[in-house]
Amino acid sequence: MPSPVVLSVRRLDVYRLAIELVADLAAIAELLARVDRDLASQLRRAATSVPLNLAEAMRRTGRDRGHLLGIALGSAAEAQAVIDVGRALGLIGDEQWQALDHKLDRVCAMLYRLRG
């Protein structure tokens, strides 16, 4: 039986973009913390969950890989919801929201394709 293909996660565009988003969303979390510390914490956890679960998924196979990619996808969607809340509260401007939303959409699309 051949061994499963294990991809280096750092070679994946989705991983690099997810890491970039961790930094972008950390700045947003600082703004949110002034109004709602819990929401800021939720954003930090969701943002970091994406690359962490993606990295773990790339070392797994079969259902385990799909499950972890699904968690990463859910975390990216959760981060999108938090930036929507930040925008609704007037803490995130339209231009900044649009840039973040676009990056998160790209991450979600890439994760969905990886998940198969």
Backbone bond lengths (Angstrom), bond angles and torsions (degrees), N, CA, C in turn:
res aa  C-N    CA-C-N  psi(-1)  N-CA   C-N-CA  omega(-1)  CA-C   N-CA-C  phi
1 M - - - 1.443 - - 1.536 108.90 -
2 P 1.348 117.63 126.75 1.462 119.39 -177.93 1.529 111.17 -70.22
3 S 1.335 114.90 150.96 1.463 118.36 179.62 1.521 109.76 -76.89
4 P 1.341 116.42 149.12 1.466 119.50 -179.03 1.528 110.91 -67.97
5 V 1.307 115.67 151.35 1.457 120.95 177.18 1.524 108.24 -77.08
6 V 1.317 115.07 126.57 1.456 120.66 178.06 1.526 106.98 -111.82
7 L 1.316 116.08 117.90 1.455 121.39 -178.46 1.520 110.73 -89.54
8 S 1.319 116.25 142.12 1.457 120.35 171.55 1.520 107.46 -74.89
9 V 1.284 116.61 117.04 1.464 121.48 -173.72 1.527 111.45 -62.34
10 R 1.313 117.79 -30.99 1.470 120.53 -178.71 1.526 112.83 -67.27
11 R 1.312 117.33 -16.28 1.464 121.06 178.37 1.519 112.40 -84.11
12 L 1.307 117.05 -10.92 1.462 121.36 -176.35 1.532 111.09 -85.31
13 D 1.327 115.91 130.85 1.468 120.97 176.40 1.521 111.40 -57.91
14 V 1.319 116.91 -38.77 1.460 120.57 -178.41 1.529 110.75 -63.55
15 Y 1.315 117.67 -35.96 1.463 120.46 178.84 1.525 110.36 -68.09
16 R 1.321 116.12 -45.44 1.471 119.60 179.85 1.531 111.18 -62.24
17 L 1.321 116.48 -40.51 1.466 120.42 177.96 1.529 111.00 -67.30
18 A 1.316 116.97 -38.74 1.476 120.83 178.47 1.528 110.63 -64.26
19 I 1.319 117.00 -38.99 1.470 120.41 177.81 1.532 110.02 -66.01
20 E 1.323 116.13 -41.14 1.468 120.84 176.44 1.531 110.27 -59.64
21 L 1.317 116.30 -41.39 1.461 120.86 179.55 1.526 112.42 -65.95
22 V 1.316 117.56 -32.54 1.470 119.83 177.42 1.526 108.94 -57.37
23 A 1.325 116.63 -45.22 1.472 120.55 179.40 1.527 110.99 -67.19
24 D 1.326 116.69 -45.63 1.473 120.51 179.73 1.524 111.42 -59.40
25 L 1.315 115.96 -44.65 1.465 120.42 -175.86 1.523 112.44 -76.20
26 A 1.332 117.42 -22.62 1.469 120.08 175.55 1.530 109.78 -63.82
27 A 1.329 116.39 -38.19 1.468 120.17 177.81 1.530 110.45 -65.37
28 I 1.317 116.56 -39.44 1.465 120.72 177.58 1.527 110.19 -66.64
29 A 1.319 116.29 -39.32 1.469 120.25 179.37 1.526 110.62 -60.68
30 E 1.331 116.98 -35.34 1.469 119.97 177.27 1.528 110.96 -62.28
31 L 1.326 116.11 -41.34 1.466 119.84 177.26 1.530 111.34 -65.50
32 L 1.321 115.62 -44.76 1.461 120.40 -178.76 1.526 111.88 -64.06
33 A 1.329 116.74 -33.30 1.467 120.94 -177.12 1.528 112.02 -60.89
34 R 1.324 116.73 -26.32 1.468 120.58 178.99 1.530 111.62 -66.77
35 V 1.329 115.46 -27.70 1.468 121.02 -177.13 1.529 111.83 -106.06
36 D 1.343 115.53 -40.64 1.464 120.06 -174.06 1.531 109.15 -149.82
37 R 1.315 115.35 99.21 1.475 120.17 -178.82 1.526 112.60 -62.12
38 D 1.322 116.60 -36.24 1.462 120.20 -179.86 1.522 111.55 -64.72
39 L 1.319 116.12 -42.37 1.467 120.51 178.40 1.526 110.71 -64.63
40 A 1.319 116.78 -40.26 1.462 121.34 177.80 1.530 110.50 -62.74
41 S 1.308 115.80 -43.39 1.466 120.49 178.58 1.526 110.87 -63.47
42 Q 1.319 115.96 -40.93 1.465 121.13 178.74 1.529 109.91 -60.68
43 L 1.338 116.51 -42.14 1.465 120.46 179.46 1.525 110.97 -64.54
44 R 1.309 117.02 -43.35 1.478 120.14 178.73 1.530 110.92 -60.33
45 R 1.330 115.98 -44.98 1.466 119.86 -179.05 1.526 111.16 -65.00
46 A 1.334 116.56 -43.99 1.467 120.15 -179.64 1.525 110.63 -63.91
47 A 1.329 116.37 -43.92 1.468 120.45 -177.96 1.523 111.52 -63.18
48 T 1.319 117.31 -44.51 1.468 119.41 -178.63 1.529 112.07 -74.52
49 S 1.317 116.82 -25.02 1.455 120.47 179.24 1.532 112.69 -63.66
50 V 1.323 116.60 -30.80 1.471 119.87 -176.65 1.530 111.10 -62.93
51 P 1.342 120.26 -59.66 1.464 118.26 -179.05 1.532 113.48 -68.17
52 L 1.328 117.01 -30.73 1.463 118.96 -179.88 1.528 111.38 -65.95
53 N 1.327 116.90 -46.69 1.465 119.79 179.12 1.522 111.85 -70.14
54 L 1.322 117.00 -33.37 1.459 120.79 175.95 1.528 110.45 -63.79
55 A 1.318 117.11 -44.99 1.465 121.01 178.81 1.531 111.09 -60.64
56 E 1.321 115.54 -44.21 1.460 118.84 179.32 1.530 110.87 -66.01
57 A 1.321 116.74 -39.40 1.469 120.92 -179.75 1.520 112.13 -60.88
58 M 1.318 116.56 -36.52 1.463 119.69 -176.98 1.526 112.42 -72.59
59 R 1.304 116.81 -8.40 1.471 121.54 174.55 1.525 112.13 -103.85
60 R 1.316 115.76 6.21 1.469 121.52 179.46 1.517 110.22 -118.02
61 T 1.303 115.55 172.01 1.463 120.79 178.28 1.527 109.40 -132.87
62 G 1.314 115.16 167.20 1.462 121.87 172.49 1.507 114.40 58.09
63 R 1.320 114.25 -136.89 1.475 120.73 -176.79 1.513 112.48 -62.18
64 D 1.338 116.85 -35.44 1.466 119.65 178.85 1.525 110.44 -59.76
65 R 1.331 116.79 -44.67 1.462 120.81 179.75 1.530 109.70 -62.13
66 G 1.313 116.68 -48.10 1.457 120.60 -179.67 1.517 112.55 -60.79
67 H 1.322 116.00 -39.93 1.465 120.93 179.79 1.531 110.56 -62.96
68 L 1.318 116.93 -47.28 1.463 121.11 -178.67 1.526 112.04 -67.24
69 L 1.327 116.59 -36.92 1.464 119.45 175.75 1.523 110.33 -65.95
70 G 1.329 116.72 -35.27 1.458 120.85 175.65 1.522 112.10 -64.41
71 I 1.313 116.74 -38.32 1.466 120.37 176.70 1.533 109.83 -65.47
72 A 1.331 116.92 -43.74 1.469 120.74 178.00 1.527 110.33 -60.00
73 L 1.319 116.24 -42.83 1.463 121.58 178.98 1.533 110.72 -62.78
74 G 1.307 116.64 -43.87 1.466 120.56 177.78 1.525 112.20 -63.14
75 S 1.313 116.35 -38.25 1.468 119.97 178.67 1.523 111.36 -66.90
76 A 1.328 117.13 -38.72 1.466 120.50 176.91 1.526 109.97 -63.76
77 A 1.323 117.24 -40.90 1.470 121.25 177.75 1.531 110.47 -65.45
78 E 1.303 116.42 -37.35 1.463 120.95 177.64 1.534 110.52 -64.31
79 A 1.323 116.96 -42.04 1.469 120.86 177.27 1.528 110.10 -61.77
80 Q 1.332 116.64 -38.67 1.466 119.90 176.95 1.525 110.84 -61.34
81 A 1.306 116.74 -41.82 1.460 120.34 179.44 1.528 111.03 -64.15
82 V 1.318 116.76 -38.42 1.464 119.78 179.57 1.528 110.61 -66.28
83 I 1.329 117.86 -40.85 1.470 117.52 178.53 1.530 110.87 -68.75
84 D 1.327 117.14 -29.08 1.467 119.82 173.80 1.532 110.19 -63.06
85 V 1.321 116.18 -42.26 1.466 120.88 178.04 1.533 109.63 -64.48
86 G 1.325 116.24 -43.39 1.463 120.16 178.34 1.517 112.07 -60.16
87 R 1.306 116.01 -38.86 1.468 120.82 177.23 1.535 109.79 -66.62
88 A 1.321 116.34 -44.33 1.466 120.50 -179.89 1.528 111.50 -62.14
89 L 1.325 116.23 -31.67 1.469 120.65 178.94 1.524 112.28 -82.57
90 G 1.324 116.64 -3.65 1.460 120.67 179.91 1.514 114.09 79.80
91 L 1.331 117.18 15.77 1.465 121.21 -179.35 1.526 112.75 -91.94
92 I 1.316 116.36 -17.36 1.460 121.74 179.70 1.525 107.15 -124.18
93 G 1.322 115.40 123.69 1.456 120.30 178.77 1.519 111.53 -72.05
94 D 1.323 115.09 161.80 1.465 120.63 -177.18 1.526 112.90 -58.59
95 E 1.332 117.17 -43.21 1.462 120.83 -177.92 1.537 111.26 -65.50
96 Q 1.325 115.91 -45.67 1.471 120.28 178.93 1.528 110.46 -65.45
97 W 1.333 116.32 -41.86 1.463 120.45 178.33 1.522 110.54 -59.83
98 Q 1.337 115.89 -44.89 1.465 120.56 -177.92 1.530 111.06 -61.70
99 A 1.322 117.48 -42.94 1.468 121.09 179.45 1.527 111.09 -63.53
100 L 1.326 116.25 -45.01 1.466 120.20 179.42 1.523 111.42 -66.49
101 D 1.324 116.06 -43.03 1.459 120.49 -179.78 1.531 110.62 -61.50
102 H 1.333 116.50 -40.02 1.465 120.49 178.53 1.535 110.98 -63.00
103 K 1.323 116.79 -45.59 1.474 120.23 178.83 1.528 110.93 -62.01
104 L 1.326 115.60 -43.24 1.466 119.13 -179.97 1.522 111.44 -66.38
105 D 1.328 117.27 -37.89 1.473 120.29 174.57 1.518 111.07 -59.75
106 R 1.328 116.40 -43.25 1.471 120.69 178.99 1.524 111.16 -62.35
107 V 1.325 116.39 -44.35 1.471 120.56 178.50 1.525 109.63 -60.91
108 C 1.323 117.29 -46.08 1.469 120.59 179.80 1.529 111.08 -59.97
109 A 1.321 117.22 -44.26 1.470 120.96 -179.59 1.530 110.73 -63.06
110 M 1.317 116.72 -43.36 1.469 120.24 -179.41 1.525 111.15 -66.36
111 L 1.324 116.45 -41.37 1.467 119.84 178.34 1.518 111.09 -64.82
112 Y 1.307 116.08 -39.89 1.467 120.67 178.99 1.533 110.34 -61.03
113 R 1.333 115.87 -43.14 1.481 119.66 178.89 1.530 111.40 -66.55
114 L 1.335 116.00 -40.60 1.477 119.56 178.12 1.517 111.39 -62.20
115 R 1.311 114.40 -37.46 1.474 120.43 -176.39 1.521 111.54 -64.86
116 G 1.343 115.04 -31.58 1.465 119.49 176.07 1.428 116.13 77.34
